[in-house]
Amino acid sequence: MNDSTKILKLEIMKRSFLRMQTELAINPKSGGVGKQLTAQRERVKRFVKRHRINPDLASPCFTRAEKAQLRISYRTKK
């Protein structure tokens, strides 16, 4: 997988995450969206780690602690 394909896939995953987050904000009682959101966050995190992508490209998907941890691992693997 080349770099542009990785970034495109990451953008699709990020868009999906943001859509779910918006849905949850609009209707907090919608069933299972919170679990889907958590699962999508984990998928994005694994993808960023596996492909050594700059975590700042997917920053809306992570908490501050996750961003810091991913930045450290990104810099050490480079």
Order of alpha helices (4+ residues) and beta strands (2+ residues): alpha-alpha-alpha
